[in-house]
């Protein structure tokens, strides 16, 4: 069973935004899309760009460095043969927790 770690208050990640956090030594980008939270490795699979700073369209984030796009639900690249790890997320009250 996965352990969950508190990474933020829900209010710290307003709808349509992202926050970069650290979970068990891993840099993770946490996204709020319409009140649903997603978490994936914060480094783009291409050149390590900061995905938390990327543009979000629906459940797709685009890396600000070179335009690679990833599905927030699966971590799969939308047009490339690559992916980034995803992490389970749950919200308890005002706390956002990510699997460690």
C-alpha positions in Angstrom: 0.0 0.0 0.0 1.4 3.4 -0.9 2.2 6.0 1.7 0.8 9.5 0.9 2.7 12.7 1.8 1.1 16.1 2.3 2.6 18.4 -0.3 0.3 21.5 -0.2 -2.9 23.0 0.8 -5.5 23.0 -2.0 -5.6 26.8 -1.9 -1.8 26.8 -2.8 -2.6 25.3 -6.1 -5.5 27.3 -7.6 -7.5 25.9 -10.5 -5.5 26.1 -13.7 -2.1 26.2 -12.0 0.7 24.0 -10.9 3.2 23.8 -8.1 6.6 22.1 -7.9 7.1 20.0 -4.8 9.4 17.3 -3.5 8.2 13.8 -2.5 10.6 11.3 -1.1 13.5 12.9 -3.0 11.6 13.2 -6.3 10.7 16.5 -7.8 7.0 16.4 -8.6 4.7 18.8 -10.4 1.2 19.0 -8.9 -1.6 20.4 -11.2 -5.1 21.5 -10.4 -7.4 21.1 -13.4 -11.0 22.0 -12.6 -10.6 21.0 -9.0 -9.0 17.6 -9.9 -5.4 17.2 -8.9 -2.7 15.4 -10.9 0.9 14.8 -10.1 3.8 13.7 -12.4 7.6 14.0 -12.5 8.4 17.6 -12.8 11.2 17.1 -15.4 10.3 16.8 -19.1 11.4 13.5 -20.6 13.1 15.4 -23.5 15.5 17.8 -21.8 14.4 18.1 -18.2 12.3 21.2 -18.7 10.1 22.3 -15.7 6.7 20.9 -16.4 5.1 22.8 -13.5 5.8 26.0 -15.6 4.2 24.6 -18.7 1.0 25.5 -20.3 -2.0 23.3 -19.5 -4.8 22.7 -21.9 -7.4 20.3 -20.5 -5.4 17.4 -19.1 -2.3 18.0 -21.2 0.8 20.0 -20.1 3.3 21.4 -22.6 6.9 21.8 -21.6 7.9 25.5 -21.8 11.4 24.6 -23.2 10.8 22.6 -26.4 7.0 22.0 -26.6 6.8 18.4 -25.7 3.3 17.6 -24.3 2.2 15.0 -21.7 -1.1 13.7 -20.5 -1.6 14.5 -16.9 -3.5 11.3 -16.2 -1.0 8.8 -17.7 2.3 10.7 -18.1 2.3 9.6 -21.8 3.7 12.0 -24.3 1.1 13.1 -26.8 3.2 13.0 -29.9 6.5 11.4 -28.9 7.5 7.9 -27.8 8.3 9.0 -24.2 6.6 9.4 -20.9 7.1 10.7 -17.4 6.1 8.9 -14.2 2.8 9.8 -12.5 1.9 9.8 -8.9 -1.4 9.0 -7.1 -3.0 12.1 -5.6 -5.7 12.5 -3.0 -7.3 15.4 -1.2 -8.2 15.2 2.4 -10.0 18.3 3.6 -7.7 21.1 2.4 -4.6 18.9 2.2 -3.2 17.7 -1.1 -1.3 14.4 -0.7 0.9 12.6 -3.2 2.0 8.9 -3.1 5.6 8.5 -2.0 
